[in-house]
């Protein structure tokens, strides 16, 4: 299922642009206005449910922190489990972690070692609000695979198509973006 022109315009119109945040020259895509617009958020979530209900998913994994919002809601709608992929040091049980490069240095994400159950091969959808350079998403997809699960697709509400993230992530998993930004 694809979005109608009206649905896409509704969702795009509910996302606020914040110029020069977090630094000059950046236009920040603020999804808080999408979240508090009931009709737009509902249209988005209905679209995602329809897209993924035939995938036979076992889990939806959301990237810290905005991916939790979309991921938890979608997991509930699909009747599957939700797995948070967190920044290092935020999970209370034994974890597996993956480092990724930043412009100046490194960061790390982690997941509980038993997040995808005892059986290997769980089908997992990875979700977040936005993909830019793709470092966090690649680390998250690698974590899913490292635990013996299969990342069937990575979904992003917004894809910054002028940055390399989408292309670099496709080497690990298919990528779907609801809204593309040139």
Secondary structure as UniProt FT lines:
FT   HELIX           5..13
FT   STRAND          16..19
FT   TURN            24..25
FT   STRAND          27..30
FT   HELIX           32..35
FT   HELIX           38..52
FT   TURN            53..54
FT   STRAND          59..63
FT   TURN            64..65
FT   HELIX           66..78
FT   STRAND          81..87
FT   TURN            88..89
FT   STRAND          95..102
FT   TURN            103..104
FT   STRAND          105..112
FT   TURN            113..116
FT   STRAND          123..131
FT   HELIX           135..146
FT   TURN            147..148
FT   STRAND          150..160
FT   TURN            161..162
FT   HELIX           165..169
FT   TURN            170..172
FT   STRAND          175..181
//
